[in-house]
Amino acid sequence: MALFELMALALVPEERGARTLSPDLRGGEPVELPEGATVSVALTFRLAENVDGLAFEETRSYAGQVIGTTRTALGGFRAGGPYEIRLPPERLPVGRANCGTYEVSGRFVDADGHVLAWETHRFRLVHQPAPPEHTPPSATPVP
């Protein structure tokens, strides 16, 4: 086993009843997500040795342009696992101009800056039509 093994990565929608999505980390079809959804990233990994100061760095690109980078400190871990970490939830952009395919690359680094593992996945933000207007039932006078 390598020092660090990423066992799973999942996108977890925060909406009640929504299903967890597992992106294809081999570059297959991107996972579709609705605009404005709130999602968390769940990471499952195990370690062959103790690691101090583990962090997950994520870079998101759209249309070939880097649009954001985040670094989340995960802490120290003993050898073993599996460990499951859920990153803070994030609300995805809204609007047709933001719809399309995003590429996300993430890497795990230790306190000394050594890259222990990296992954890349894609998701497609899709437009959600507005729900139909709610029209109350016609008020009928009660005799």
N, CA, C and O atoms as a MOPAC input file, in Angstrom:
PM7 MOZYME 1SCF
protein

 N      0.84500 1    -1.18400 1     0.00000 1
 C      0.00000 1     0.00000 1     0.00000 1
 C      0.88500 1     1.24100 1     0.00000 1
 O      1.89500 1     1.29200 1     0.70100 1
 N      0.50100 1     2.23400 1    -0.78700 1
 C      1.20600 1     3.50900 1    -0.81900 1
 C      0.98400 1     4.23000 1     0.51300 1
 O      0.10800 1     3.84900 1     1.28900 1
 N      1.76900 1     5.25800 1     0.77000 1
 C      1.62300 1     6.03100 1     1.99800 1
 C      0.19000 1     6.54300 1     2.15600 1
 O     -0.36800 1     6.50700 1     3.25200 1
 N     -0.39900 1     7.01700 1     1.06100 1
 C     -1.76000 1     7.56900 1     1.08300 1
 C     -2.57000 1     6.90100 1    -0.01500 1
 O     -2.11900 1     6.82300 1    -1.15800 1
 N     -3.76100 1     6.41700 1     0.31800 1
 C     -4.63300 1     5.80400 1    -0.68200 1
 C     -6.00200 1     6.46700 1    -0.62100 1
 O     -6.70800 1     6.35600 1     0.38200 1
 N     -6.37800 1     7.15900 1    -1.69900 1
 C     -7.71900 1     7.72600 1    -1.81100 1
 C     -8.63800 1     6.59400 1    -2.24700 1
 O     -8.49600 1     6.05000 1    -3.34200 1
 N     -9.57500 1     6.25100 1    -1.38400 1
 C    -10.46900 1     5.12800 1    -1.65700 1
 C    -11.74400 1     5.56600 1    -2.36800 1
 O    -12.28200 1     4.83200 1    -3.19700 1
 N    -12.22800 1     6.76500 1    -2.04300 1
 C    -13.46700 1     7.25000 1    -2.66500 1
 C    -13.56000 1     8.75300 1    -2.53600 1
 O    -13.03700 1     9.35600 1    -1.59800 1
 N    -14.24100 1     9.34200 1    -3.50400 1
 C    -14.58000 1    10.75200 1    -3.48800 1
 C    -16.04800 1    10.81700 1    -3.88500 1
 O    -16.45500 1    10.21000 1    -4.87600 1
 N    -16.84000 1    11.55200 1    -3.11500 1
 C    -18.26700 1    11.64900 1    -3.42300 1
 C    -18.73000 1    13.08900 1    -3.28600 1
 O    -18.22300 1    13.84100 1    -2.45400 1
 N    -19.69500 1    13.46100 1    -4.10900 1
 C    -20.34400 1    14.76300 1    -4.00900 1
 C    -21.67000 1    14.52100 1    -3.29500 1
 O    -22.50500 1    13.74900 1    -3.76600 1
 N    -21.85600 1    15.18400 1    -2.15800 1
 C    -23.02000 1    14.94000 1    -1.31500 1
 C    -23.92300 1    16.17100 1    -1.34100 1
 O    -23.60600 1    17.17600 1    -0.70600 1
 N    -25.04700 1    16.10700 1    -2.06900 1
 C    -25.98400 1    17.23600 1    -2.06600 1
 C    -26.59000 1    17.40900 1    -0.67500 1
 O    -26.90200 1    16.42600 1    -0.00300 1
 N    -26.75300 1    18.65100 1    -0.25100 1
 C    -27.27400 1    18.93700 1     1.08000 1
 C    -28.79600 1    18.86300 1     1.13900 1
 O    -29.36900 1    18.85000 1     2.22800 1
 N    -29.46400 1    18.81500 1    -0.02400 1
 C    -30.91300 1    18.76500 1    -0.04400 1
 C    -31.39000 1    17.41500 1     0.47000 1
 O    -30.82400 1    16.37800 1     0.12200 1
 N    -32.41400 1    17.42700 1     1.28500 1
 C    -32.96300 1    16.19500 1     1.84900 1
 C    -33.43400 1    15.26000 1     0.73000 1
 O    -34.11000 1    15.68200 1    -0.20800 1
 N    -33.06800 1    14.00300 1     0.84900 1
 C    -33.50500 1    13.00800 1    -0.11800 1
 C    -32.64700 1    12.91300 1    -1.37000 1
 O    -32.85300 1    12.02100 1    -2.19300 1
 N    -31.68000 1    13.82900 1    -1.52700 1
 C    -30.82200 1    13.77800 1    -2.71700 1
 C    -29.80600 1    12.64900 1    -2.55000 1
 O    -29.38600 1    12.34400 1    -1.43400 1
 N    -29.41700 1    12.03600 1    -3.65600 1
 C    -28.48400 1    10.92100 1    -3.57100 1
 C    -27.03700 1    11.39600 1    -3.70700 1
 O    -26.75200 1    12.39900 1    -4.36200 1
 N    -26.14200 1    10.65800 1    -3.07900 1
 C    -24.71600 1    10.93200 1    -3.17000 1
 C    -24.23200 1    10.54400 1    -4.55100 1
 O    -24.63400 1     9.50900 1    -5.08400 1
 N    -23.36900 1    11.36800 1    -5.13700 1
 C    -22.86100 1    11.13000 1    -6.49100 1
 C    -21.37000 1    10.84300 1    -6.43400 1
 O    -20.63000 1    11.53100 1    -5.73000 1
 N    -20.92900 1     9.84200 1    -7.16200 1
 C    -19.51400 1     9.51500 1    -7.22300 1
 C    -18.99100 1     9.86600 1    -8.60500 1
 O    -19.30800 1     9.18100 1    -9.57700 1
 N    -18.19200 1    10.92600 1    -8.70800 1
 C    -17.64600 1    11.27600 1   -10.02200 1
 C    -16.67500 1    10.21700 1   -10.51500 1
 O    -16.03000 1     9.52600 1    -9.72700 1
 N    -16.58400 1    10.10100 1   -11.83100 1
 C    -15.64500 1     9.18600 1   -12.45500 1
 C    -14.26700 1     9.84200 1   -12.41000 1
 O    -14.02400 1    10.83200 1   -13.10000 1
 N    -13.37000 1     9.29200 1   -11.60200 1
 C    -12.03700 1     9.86500 1   -11.44900 1
 C    -11.10800 1     9.48800 1   -12.59300 1
 O     -9.94100 1     9.88000 1   -12.60000 1
 N    -11.61900 1     8.72200 1   -13.56900 1
 C    -10.79500 1     8.32500 1   -14.71300 1
 C    -11.06400 1     9.19400 1   -15.93600 1
 O    -10.56900 1     8.90300 1   -17.02500 1
 N    -11.84900 1    10.26300 1   -15.76300 1
 C    -12.08800 1    11.16900 1   -16.88100 1
 C    -13.29300 1    10.83700 1   -17.72200 1
 O    -13.39900 1    11.31500 1   -18.85200 1
 N    -14.20800 1    10.03500 1   -17.21300 1
 C    -15.41200 1     9.68900 1   -17.96200 1
 C    -16.39700 1    10.84600 1   -17.98300 1
 O    -16.00700 1    12.01000 1   -17.89100 1
 N    -17.66300 1    10.51700 1   -18.10400 1
 C    -18.70600 1    11.54500 1   -18.16000 1
 C    -18.76300 1    12.32900 1   -16.84800 1
 O    -18.67000 1    11.74700 1   -15.76800 1
 N    -18.91500 1    13.65200 1   -16.94800 1
 C    -19.02600 1    14.44300 1   -15.71800 1
 C    -20.37200 1    14.21500 1   -15.03300 1
 O    -21.37900 1    13.94000 1   -15.68600 1
 N    -20.37000 1    14.33200 1   -13.72200 1
 C    -21.58600 1    14.24500 1   -12.91800 1
 C    -22.39500 1    15.50600 1   -13.17600 1
 O    -21.82500 1    16.59400 1   -13.25500 1
 N    -23.71800 1    15.38100 1   -13.30900 1
 C    -24.57100 1    16.56100 1   -13.50600 1
 C    -25.11400 1    17.03200 1   -12.17000 1
 O    -25.61900 1    16.24400 1   -11.37000 1
 N    -24.99600 1    18.34800 1   -11.94200 1
 C    -25.50200 1    18.98000 1   -10.72800 1
 C    -26.36600 1    20.17000 1   -11.12200 1
 O    -26.04600 1    20.87800 1   -12.07700 1
 N    -27.46800 1    20.40100 1   -10.39000 1
 C    -28.31500 1    21.54400 1   -10.72400 1
 C    -27.69000 1    22.85200 1   -10.24000 1
 O    -27.06500 1    22.89800 1    -9.18000 1
 N    -27.86600 1    23.91200 1   -11.02700 1
 C    -27.36100 1    25.21500 1   -10.60300 1
 C    -27.96300 1    25.56200 1    -9.24100 1
 O    -29.11400 1    25.23000 1    -8.95800 1
 N    -27.17500 1    26.23200 1    -8.40700 1
 C    -27.65300 1    26.65700 1    -7.10700 1
 C    -27.68300 1    25.58700 1    -6.03700 1
 O    -28.03300 1    25.87300 1    -4.89200 1
 N    -27.32100 1    24.34800 1    -6.38500 1
 C    -27.31700 1    23.26400 1    -5.38900 1
 C    -26.21800 1    23.52100 1    -4.35700 1
 O    -25.21000 1    24.16200 1    -4.65200 1
 N    -26.42500 1    23.02000 1    -3.16700 1
 C    -25.41600 1    23.07800 1    -2.12300 1
 C    -24.85900 1    21.66900 1    -1.96600 1
 O    -25.60100 1    20.73100 1    -1.67600 1
 N    -23.54500 1    21.52300 1    -2.16000 1
 C    -22.91300 1    20.20500 1    -2.10300 1
 C    -21.68500 1    20.22700 1    -1.20500 1
 O    -21.03300 1    21.25700 1    -1.03500 1
 N    -21.38600 1    19.06500 1    -0.63500 1
 C    -20.15500 1    18.85000 1     0.12300 1
 C    -19.36300 1    17.77100 1    -0.60000 1
 O    -19.93400 1    16.93200 1    -1.29700 1
 N    -18.07400 1    17.79800 1    -0.43300 1
 C    -17.21400 1    16.74700 1    -0.96500 1
 C    -16.86000 1    15.82800 1     0.19700 1
 O    -16.38900 1    16.29000 1     1.23600 1
 N    -17.08500 1    14.52700 1     0.02200 1
 C    -16.71300 1    13.52400 1     1.01800 1
 C    -15.51900 1    12.74700 1     0.48900 1
 O    -15.55100 1    12.22700 1    -0.62600 1
 N    -14.47000 1    12.67200 1     1.29100 1
 C    -13.23200 1    11.99700 1     0.91300 1
 C    -13.02100 1    10.81100 1     1.83900 1
 O    -13.10700 1    10.95200 1     3.05800 1
 N    -12.74700 1     9.64800 1     1.27300 1
 C    -12.44800 1     8.46500 1     2.07400 1
 C    -11.03700 1     8.01000 1     1.69700 1
 O    -10.72500 1     7.81400 1     0.52200 1
 N    -10.18700 1     7.84500 1     2.72500 1
 C     -8.79000 1     7.48000 1     2.47100 1
 C     -8.25400 1     6.64200 1     3.61600 1
 O     -8.85900 1     6.54300 1     4.68400 1
 N     -7.09400 1     6.04100 1     3.36000 1
 C     -6.36900 1     5.35000 1     4.42300 1
 C     -4.88100 1     5.64700 1     4.26500 1
 O     -4.41800 1     6.06300 1     3.20300 1
 N     -4.14900 1     5.42100 1     5.35300 1
 C     -2.73400 1     5.78900 1     5.41200 1
 C     -1.88100 1     4.61500 1     5.84500 1
 O     -2.30200 1     3.81500 1     6.68000 1
 N     -0.68300 1     4.50300 1     5.28400 1
 C      0.27300 1     3.46500 1     5.67300 1
 C      1.14100 1     3.93600 1     6.84000 1
 O      1.72000 1     3.12100 1     7.55900 1
 N      1.22800 1     5.26300 1     7.02300 1
 C      2.04100 1     5.84400 1     8.10300 1
 C      1.28500 1     7.02000 1     8.70500 1
 O      0.33300 1     7.52800 1     8.11300 1
 N      1.71500 1     7.44400 1     9.88300 1
 C      1.13800 1     8.64200 1    10.49000 1
 C      1.44600 1     9.84900 1     9.60900 1
 O      2.52800 1     9.94200 1     9.02900 1
 N      0.48700 1    10.77700 1     9.51200 1
 C      0.67800 1    11.99700 1     8.72200 1
 C      0.24000 1    13.18400 1     9.56300 1
 O     -0.87100 1    13.20700 1    10.09200 1
 N      1.12200 1    14.17100 1     9.68300 1
 C      0.79900 1    15.40700 1    10.39900 1
 C      0.45200 1    16.49900 1     9.40500 1
 O      1.02300 1    16.56900 1     8.31600 1
 N     -0.48500 1    17.34800 1     9.78600 1
 C     -0.81400 1    18.52600 1     8.98500 1
 C     -1.37400 1    18.22700 1     7.61200 1
 O     -1.07400 1    18.94400 1     6.65700 1
 N     -2.18000 1    17.18500 1     7.48900 1
 C     -2.76200 1    16.84700 1     6.19300 1
 C     -3.73400 1    17.95000 1     5.76100 1
 O     -4.52700 1    18.44000 1     6.56500 1
 N     -3.66200 1    18.33000 1     4.49500 1
 C     -4.56400 1    19.33800 1     3.92900 1
 C     -4.99800 1    18.87800 1     2.53700 1
 O     -4.29700 1    18.12800 1     1.85700 1
 N     -6.18200 1    19.35800 1     2.13800 1
 C     -6.70200 1    19.07500 1     0.80000 1
 C     -6.77700 1    20.40000 1     0.06800 1
 O     -7.45700 1    21.32300 1     0.51700 1
 N     -6.07900 1    20.50200 1    -1.06300 1
 C     -6.07500 1    21.70900 1    -1.88700 1
 C     -6.83600 1    21.41700 1    -3.16900 1
 O     -6.56300 1    20.43400 1    -3.85800 1
 N     -7.79900 1    22.28600 1    -3.48200 1
 C     -8.66600 1    22.05900 1    -4.64000 1
 C     -8.61700 1    23.26900 1    -5.55700 1
 O     -8.71100 1    24.41000 1    -5.10300 1
 N     -8.46800 1    23.01200 1    -6.85200 1
 C     -8.48500 1    24.06600 1    -7.86100 1
 C     -9.60100 1    23.76500 1    -8.83900 1
 O     -9.68900 1    22.66300 1    -9.38000 1
 N    -10.46500 1    24.76900 1    -9.06400 1
 C    -11.60700 1    24.60000 1    -9.97100 1
 C    -11.39300 1    25.46900 1   -11.19700 1
 O    -11.02600 1    26.63900 1   -11.08900 1
 N    -11.63000 1    24.87400 1   -12.38500 1
 C    -11.46800 1    25.59100 1   -13.65400 1
 C    -12.76200 1    25.51700 1   -14.44600 1
 O    -13.51500 1    24.54700 1   -14.35500 1
 N    -13.00400 1    26.57000 1   -15.22900 1
 C    -14.17200 1    26.62200 1   -16.11300 1
 C    -13.72700 1    27.26600 1   -17.40900 1
 O    -13.13700 1    28.34600 1   -17.38700 1
 N    -13.99200 1    26.63300 1   -18.52900 1
 C    -13.61800 1    27.13500 1   -19.85400 1
 C    -12.12400 1    27.45000 1   -19.92000 1
 O    -11.71600 1    28.44400 1   -20.52000 1
 N    -11.30800 1    26.58900 1   -19.29200 1
 C     -9.86300 1    26.75300 1   -19.34800 1
 C     -9.28300 1    27.78800 1   -18.40700 1
 O     -8.06900 1    27.99200 1   -18.39800 1
 N    -10.11800 1    28.45100 1   -17.61200 1
 C     -9.65700 1    29.47800 1   -16.68300 1
 C     -9.81900 1    29.00100 1   -15.24000 1
 O    -10.86900 1    28.47100 1   -14.87700 1
 N     -8.78700 1    29.18700 1   -14.42000 1
 C     -8.89800 1    28.86400 1   -12.99700 1
 C     -9.81700 1    29.89700 1   -12.36500 1
 O     -9.58400 1    31.10100 1   -12.47800 1
 N    -10.86000 1    29.42100 1   -11.70100 1
 C    -11.81000 1    30.35400 1   -11.09300 1
 C    -11.74600 1    30.33600 1    -9.57200 1
 O    -12.36600 1    31.17800 1    -8.92200 1
 N    -11.02000 1    29.40600 1    -8.99900 1
 C    -10.90400 1    29.39700 1    -7.54600 1
 C    -10.03700 1    28.26900 1    -7.03700 1
 O     -9.96200 1    27.19500 1    -7.63200 1
 N     -9.38300 1    28.54000 1    -5.92200 1
 C     -8.56500 1    27.54700 1    -5.24700 1
 C     -8.88000 1    27.62800 1    -3.76400 1
 O     -8.95800 1    28.71900 1    -3.19800 1
 N     -9.06200 1    26.47200 1    -3.13300 1
 C     -9.30100 1    26.43100 1    -1.69200 1
 C     -8.33400 1    25.44400 1    -1.06300 1
 O     -7.88600 1    24.48900 1    -1.69700 1
 N     -8.02900 1    25.69600 1     0.18800 1
 C     -7.16700 1    24.79500 1     0.96500 1
 C     -7.89000 1    24.51800 1     2.26300 1
 O     -8.23100 1    25.44500 1     2.99800 1
 N     -8.12700 1    23.25300 1     2.55200 1
 C     -8.82000 1    22.85800 1     3.77300 1
 C     -7.87500 1    22.01900 1     4.62200 1
 O     -7.43800 1    20.94700 1     4.20400 1
 N     -7.56100 1    22.51400 1     5.82300 1
 C     -6.72200 1    21.75800 1     6.75400 1
 C     -7.54600 1    20.61100 1     7.32500 1
 O     -8.64900 1    20.82200 1     7.82900 1
 N     -7.01100 1    19.40400 1     7.24600 1
 C     -7.71800 1    18.22000 1     7.73400 1
 C     -7.19300 1    17.74700 1     9.08400 1
 O     -7.94100 1    17.14500 1     9.85400 1
 N     -5.90700 1    18.01200 1     9.38800 1
 C     -5.33900 1    17.63100 1    10.67600 1
 C     -4.34900 1    16.49700 1    10.56800 1
 O     -3.90000 1    16.13800 1     9.48000 1
 N     -4.01300 1    15.93300 1    11.73500 1
 C     -3.09000 1    14.81200 1    11.79300 1
 C     -3.85400 1    13.50000 1    11.87200 1
 O     -4.93500 1    13.43700 1    12.45700 1
 N     -3.28600 1    12.44900 1    11.27800 1
 C     -3.93600 1    11.14000 1    11.25000 1
 C     -2.92200 1    10.05500 1    11.54000 1
 O     -1.76700 1    10.13900 1    11.12500 1
 N     -3.36800 1     9.02700 1    12.26400 1
 C     -2.52700 1     7.85100 1    12.50200 1
 C     -2.64200 1     6.89600 1    11.32300 1
 O     -3.60100 1     6.95400 1    10.55300 1
 N     -1.67000 1     6.03300 1    11.19200 1
 C     -1.71800 1     5.01000 1    10.14100 1
 C     -2.98900 1     4.18700 1    10.31400 1
 O     -3.40900 1     3.89700 1    11.43400 1
 N     -3.58900 1     3.81900 1     9.19600 1
 C     -4.81000 1     3.01200 1     9.25200 1
 C     -5.93000 1     3.67500 1     8.48900 1
 O     -5.71400 1     4.36000 1     7.48900 1
 N     -7.11300 1     3.45800 1     8.97700 1
 C     -8.29500 1     3.99100 1     8.31800 1
 C     -9.20900 1     2.84800 1     7.95300 1
 O     -8.97900 1     1.74100 1     8.44000 1
 N    -10.19100 1     3.01900 1     7.16300 1
 C    -10.40100 1     4.22700 1     6.36300 1
 C    -10.94800 1     5.38000 1     7.19800 1
 O    -11.68200 1     5.19300 1     8.16800 1
 N    -10.55900 1     6.57200 1     6.77800 1
 C    -11.05900 1     7.82000 1     7.34100 1
 C    -11.98900 1     8.44500 1     6.32000 1
 O    -11.72100 1     8.40000 1     5.11900 1
 N    -13.09000 1     9.03200 1     6.79700 1
 C    -13.97000 1     9.77700 1     5.89600 1
 C    -14.05300 1    11.20000 1     6.39800 1
 O    -14.39100 1    11.44800 1     7.55600 1
 N    -13.74500 1    12.12400 1     5.52400 1
 C    -13.77700 1    13.55600 1     5.82400 1
 C    -14.80600 1    14.19300 1     4.91500 1
 O    -14.85600 1    13.90100 1     3.72000 1
 N    -15.62400 1    15.06100 1     5.47900 1
 C    -16.59300 1    15.80300 1     4.66800 1
 C    -16.20800 1    17.27300 1     4.71500 1
 O    -16.18000 1    17.88500 1     5.78200 1
 N    -15.91100 1    17.83200 1     3.54700 1
 C    -15.51700 1    19.23500 1     3.45500 1
 C    -16.73500 1    20.13000 1     3.66500 1
 O    -17.86800 1    19.67900 1     3.49500 1
 N    -16.51600 1    21.39100 1     4.03000 1
 C    -17.64700 1    22.29700 1     4.24600 1
 C    -18.51500 1    22.41200 1     2.99300 1
 O    -18.00000 1    22.37600 1     1.87500 1
 N    -19.84600 1    22.55100 1     3.18000 1
 C    -20.73600 1    22.66900 1     2.02600 1
 C    -20.48300 1    23.95800 1     1.24600 1
 O    -20.05300 1    24.97200 1     1.79500 1
 N    -20.76400 1    23.87900 1    -0.04700 1
 C    -20.56600 1    25.02100 1    -0.93800 1
 C    -21.78500 1    25.13800 1    -1.85000 1
 O    -22.27900 1    24.14000 1    -2.37500 1
 N    -22.26100 1    26.36500 1    -2.02900 1
 C    -23.38700 1    26.59400 1    -2.93800 1
 C    -22.83100 1    26.84700 1    -4.34200 1
 O    -21.96600 1    27.70000 1    -4.53800 1
 N    -23.34000 1    26.09600 1    -5.30100 1
 C    -22.89800 1    26.24100 1    -6.69300 1
 C    -23.54200 1    27.46800 1    -7.31600 1
 O    -24.61100 1    27.89300 1    -6.87700 1
 N    -22.90600 1    28.05000 1    -8.34200 1
 C    -23.43700 1    29.26100 1    -8.96900 1
 C    -24.81000 1    29.04400 1    -9.60800 1
 O    -25.21100 1    27.92200 1    -9.91600 1
 N    -25.51300 1    30.16500 1    -9.79400 1
 C    -26.83800 1    30.16200 1   -10.41200 1
 C    -26.77000 1    31.00500 1   -11.67700 1
 O    -26.03800 1    31.99300 1   -11.73400 1
 N    -27.53100 1    30.61500 1   -12.68000 1
 C    -27.61400 1    31.39300 1   -13.91800 1
 C    -27.05900 1    30.62600 1   -15.09700 1
 O    -26.09200 1    29.87200 1   -14.98100 1
 N    -27.69700 1    30.83700 1   -16.23200 1
 C    -27.28300 1    30.11000 1   -17.43900 1
 C    -25.83400 1    30.38300 1   -17.82100 1
 O    -25.16500 1    29.50500 1   -18.36500 1
 N    -25.34400 1    31.57900 1   -17.54400 1
 C    -23.95900 1    31.91000 1   -17.90100 1
 C    -22.96100 1    31.04600 1   -17.13400 1
 O    -21.82300 1    30.88400 1   -17.57500 1
 N    -23.37300 1    30.48600 1   -15.98800 1
 C    -22.48900 1    29.64300 1   -15.18400 1
 C    -22.62700 1    28.16000 1   -15.49800 1
 O    -21.85500 1    27.34500 1   -14.99300 1
 N    -23.59700 1    27.80500 1   -16.32300 1
 C    -23.81200 1    26.39500 1   -16.64500 1
 C    -22.72200 1    25.91400 1   -17.60400 1
 O    -22.24300 1    26.66400 1   -18.45500 1
 N    -22.35300 1    24.66800 1   -17.44600 1
 C    -21.31500 1    24.08100 1   -18.28800 1
 C    -20.48400 1    23.11200 1   -17.46400 1
 O    -20.84800 1    22.76500 1   -16.34100 1
 N    -19.36700 1    22.68000 1   -18.03000 1
 C    -18.52400 1    21.67400 1   -17.38600 1
 C    -17.37000 1    22.33300 1   -16.64300 1
 O    -16.64500 1    23.16100 1   -17.19600 1
 N    -17.21600 1    21.95500 1   -15.39600 1
 C    -16.13600 1    22.43100 1   -14.53600 1
 C    -15.15900 1    21.28700 1   -14.31200 1
 O    -15.56900 1    20.13600 1   -14.15600 1
 N    -13.88000 1    21.59800 1   -14.29700 1
 C    -12.85300 1    20.60900 1   -13.98900 1
 C    -12.28000 1    20.94600 1   -12.62400 1
 O    -11.93900 1    22.09500 1   -12.34100 1
 N    -12.18000 1    19.92400 1   -11.78300 1
 C    -11.68900 1    20.12200 1   -10.42000 1
 C    -10.49600 1    19.20300 1   -10.20500 1
 O    -10.57400 1    18.00100 1   -10.46200 1
 N     -9.39700 1    19.77000 1    -9.73400 1
 C     -8.25100 1    18.93800 1    -9.36900 1
 C     -7.97100 1    19.17200 1    -7.89100 1
 O     -7.96600 1    20.30400 1    -7.40800 1
 N     -7.74000 1    18.08000 1    -7.19800 1
 C     -7.46800 1    18.16100 1    -5.76700 1
 C     -6.20000 1    17.40300 1    -5.45300 1
 O     -5.85500 1    16.42100 1    -6.10900 1
 N     -5.51600 1    17.88300 1    -4.43300 1
 C     -4.31400 1    17.17400 1    -4.01000 1
 C     -4.23200 1    17.18800 1    -2.49300 1
 O     -4.66400 1    18.13100 1    -1.83100 1
 N     -3.66900 1    16.12100 1    -1.96900 1
 C     -3.46600 1    15.97900 1    -0.53300 1
 C     -2.00200 1    16.27100 1    -0.24800 1
 O     -1.11600 1    15.68400 1    -0.87000 1
 N     -1.74500 1    17.16900 1     0.68400 1
 C     -0.37800 1    17.53100 1     1.03400 1
 C     -0.19800 1    17.39800 1     2.54400 1
 O     -1.14800 1    17.55700 1     3.31100 1
 N      1.03700 1    17.10300 1     2.96000 1
 C      1.32500 1    17.02200 1     4.38800 1
 C      1.87300 1    18.36000 1     4.87800 1
 O      1.97200 1    19.31300 1     4.10500 1
 N      2.22600 1    18.43100 1     6.14900 1
 C      2.69200 1    19.67500 1     6.76300 1
 C      3.95700 1    20.21500 1     6.10100 1
 O      4.20400 1    21.42000 1     6.14100 1
 N      4.76000 1    19.34500 1     5.49500 1
 C      6.00100 1    19.76800 1     4.83200 1
 C      5.78200 1    20.14600 1     3.37400 1
 O      6.73300 1    20.51100 1     2.68300 1
 N      4.53400 1    20.06500 1     2.89200 1
 C      4.24000 1    20.42500 1     1.50900 1
 C      4.40700 1    19.29700 1     0.51100 1
 O      4.29000 1    19.52100 1    -0.69400 1
 N      4.68000 1    18.07400 1     0.98900 1
 C      4.81500 1    16.93300 1     0.08100 1
 C      3.43200 1    16.51800 1    -0.41100 1
 O      2.50000 1    16.36000 1     0.37800 1
 N      3.31300 1    16.34400 1    -1.72200 1
 C      2.04800 1    15.88300 1    -2.30800 1
 C      1.96300 1    14.37300 1    -2.10200 1
 O      2.81200 1    13.61700 1    -2.57300 1
 N      0.91100 1    13.94800 1    -1.38200 1
 C      0.73400 1    12.52800 1    -1.08600 1
 C     -0.14700 1    11.83800 1    -2.11700 1
 O      0.02700 1    10.65100 1    -2.39100 1
 N     -1.09100 1    12.57600 1    -2.68700 1
 C     -1.99500 1    12.02200 1    -3.69600 1
 C     -2.69300 1    13.17900 1    -4.37900 1
 O     -2.75200 1    14.29100 1    -3.85400 1
 N     -3.22600 1    12.89600 1    -5.56800 1
 C     -4.02300 1    13.89600 1    -6.27200 1
 C     -5.12500 1    13.19700 1    -7.03400 1
 O     -5.03600 1    12.00500 1    -7.33100 1
 N     -6.16700 1    13.95200 1    -7.34900 1
 C     -7.29400 1    13.43000 1    -8.11200 1
 C     -7.85200 1    14.53400 1    -8.98800 1
 O     -7.65200 1    15.71900 1    -8.72000 1
 N     -8.54700 1    14.13800 1   -10.02900 1
 C     -9.20600 1    15.08800 1   -10.92500 1
 C    -10.58400 1    14.53700 1   -11.24700 1
 O    -10.73900 1    13.34900 1   -11.52700 1
 N    -11.58100 1    15.40800 1   -11.20400 1
 C    -12.92000 1    15.00300 1   -11.62100 1
 C    -13.60100 1    16.19400 1   -12.29100 1
 O    -13.10800 1    17.32000 1   -12.23500 1
 N    -14.74000 1    15.92600 1   -12.92400 1
 C    -15.48400 1    16.97900 1   -13.59600 1
 C    -16.94500 1    16.91400 1   -13.17400 1
 O    -17.46700 1    15.85100 1   -12.83800 1
 N    -17.58900 1    18.06900 1   -13.19900 1
 C    -19.03600 1    18.08800 1   -13.02400 1
 C    -19.62900 1    19.08600 1   -14.00200 1
 O    -18.98400 1    20.06000 1   -14.39000 1
 N    -20.86300 1    18.82800 1   -14.39100 1
 C    -21.56400 1    19.69700 1   -15.32900 1
 C    -22.69900 1    20.37500 1   -14.56700 1
 O    -23.57900 1    19.71300 1   -14.01700 1
 N    -22.66500 1    21.69300 1   -14.54600 1
 C    -23.72200 1    22.47600 1   -13.91500 1
 C    -24.82400 1    22.66300 1   -14.94000 1
 O    -24.57500 1    23.17300 1   -16.03300 1
 N    -26.05000 1    22.25300 1   -14.59900 1
 C    -27.16100 1    22.31000 1   -15.54900 1
 C    -28.22900 1    23.28000 1   -15.05300 1
 O    -28.47300 1    23.40900 1   -13.85400 1
 N    -28.85600 1    23.95400 1   -16.00800 1
 C    -29.91600 1    24.92400 1   -15.70700 1
 C    -31.16000 1    24.19900 1   -15.21400 1
 O    -31.54900 1    23.16200 1   -15.75200 1
 N    -31.76600 1    24.75700 1   -14.19600 1
 C    -33.01500 1    24.21500 1   -13.66700 1
 C    -34.13100 1    25.19400 1   -13.97900 1
 O    -34.10300 1    26.32900 1   -13.50400 1
 N    -35.11900 1    24.77800 1   -14.77200 1
 C    -36.21100 1    25.69500 1   -15.07400 1
 C    -36.95000 1    26.08000 1   -13.79200 1
 O    -37.02900 1    25.30100 1   -12.84200 1
 N    -37.48100 1    27.28900 1   -13.79000 1
 C    -38.22200 1    27.76600 1   -12.62000 1
 C    -39.44900 1    26.88700 1   -12.41700 1
 O    -40.06700 1    26.44000 1   -13.38300 1
 N    -39.80100 1    26.64000 1   -11.14600 1
 C    -40.99400 1    25.83600 1   -10.91100 1
 C    -42.22700 1    26.59600 1   -11.38200 1
 O    -42.22900 1    27.82600 1   -11.39300 1
 N    -43.27500 1    25.87400 1   -11.77300 1
 C    -44.48500 1    26.56100 1   -12.23700 1
 C    -45.05900 1    27.40200 1   -11.11000 1
 O    -44.97300 1    27.05500 1    -9.93200 1
 N    -45.65000 1    28.52200 1   -11.51500 1
 C    -46.23700 1    29.40300 1   -10.50100 1
 C    -47.37500 1    28.67800 1    -9.81300 1
 O    -48.14500 1    27.94100 1   -10.43000 1
 N    -47.45300 1    28.91200 1    -8.51600 1
 C    -48.51700 1    28.28400 1    -7.73500 1
 C    -49.75900 1    29.16900 1    -7.79400 1
 O    -49.72500 1    30.33400 1    -7.39800 1
 N    -50.84100 1    28.60800 1    -8.28700 1
 C    -52.09000 1    29.36100 1    -8.31200 1
 C    -53.02400 1    28.72500 1    -7.30100 1
 O    -53.33200 1    27.53700 1    -7.39900 1
 N    -53.47600 1    29.50400 1    -6.33300 1
 C    -54.36400 1    28.93100 1    -5.31300 1
 C    -55.67900 1    28.51700 1    -5.94700 1
 O    -56.12100 1    29.10200 1    -6.93500 1
 N    -56.30000 1    27.49400 1    -5.36000 1
 C    -57.59600 1    27.08300 1    -5.89700 1
 C    -58.57400 1    28.25300 1    -5.80100 1
 O    -58.50100 1    29.07700 1    -4.88900 1
 N    -59.47300 1    28.29900 1    -6.75200 1
 C    -60.42500 1    29.42900 1    -6.74800 1
 C    -61.27700 1    29.36900 1    -5.48000 1
 O    -61.74900 1    28.31600 1    -5.04900 1
 N    -61.43800 1    30.52700 1    -4.92900 1
 C    -62.23600 1    30.62100 1    -3.70400 1
 C    -63.70200 1    30.55100 1    -4.05500 1
 O    -64.21500 1    31.37200 1    -4.81500 1
 N    -64.35500 1    29.58300 1    -3.50600 1
 C    -65.78800 1    29.43600 1    -3.75600 1
 C    -66.50200 1    29.77400 1    -2.44500 1
 O    -66.21300 1    29.19600 1    -1.39800 1
 N    -67.44300 1    30.72800 1    -2.52700 1
 C    -68.14400 1    31.06300 1    -1.28400 1
 C    -68.92400 1    29.86500 1    -0.76700 1
 O    -69.56000 1    29.12500 1    -1.51800 1
 N    -68.84900 1    29.71100 1     0.53000 1
 C    -69.59000 1    28.62300 1     1.18100 1
 C    -71.00200 1    29.11800 1     1.47500 1
 O    -71.16700 1    30.16900 1     2.09400 1
 N    -72.04100 1    28.36600 1     1.03400 1
 C    -73.42000 1    28.83800 1     1.26100 1
 C    -73.81500 1    28.77100 1     2.71300 1
 O    -74.93800 1    29.13200 1     3.06400 1

